[in-house]
Amino acid sequence: MLDDSEKRADHREALKAPQMSGLVIGALAGALAWMLIGLIVSALT
């Protein structure tokens, strides 16, 4: 039981960093998407 709970704790700790980098990547991707949408809209109008 101890090993199992320790593994879960390690897993949670390991997930924190990827979540942060994932948010940063998501924000950058979102910004790029909005820039592309803006370019397409300005090209169409």
N, C-alpha and C positions, 0 to 999 in steps of 0.2 A: 504493500500500500504506500509506503514512504517513497519508494522509487517512482511510482506512478505520479504522485502529487508533485514530486521534484521535477519530473519531466514536464508536467503541465506548467509549472512555474517558469522553467527555462523556456518553454514554448512561448509563453506570454511575453517574457522579456525579449525574446528573439523577434517577436512580431512588432514591437514598438518602433524599431528603426525603419523597417520596410514600410510601415504605415506612413511615417513622416516623409520618406522619400517618395512614396506613392502620391501623397498629397501635393508635394512640390511638382512632381511630373504632371499630375492632373491639372494643377493650376497653369503650368506652362502650356500644356496641350489646349486647355480652354482658351487661354489668351491667343494662341495661334489660330484656333478655330474662329474666334470672334474677328481677328484681323482678316482672315480669309473671307468670312461672311461680309465684312465691311467692304473689302475690295470687289467682291462679286456684285454687291448692291450698287456701289458707286459706278461700276462698269456698265451695269444694266440701265441705270437712270441717266 
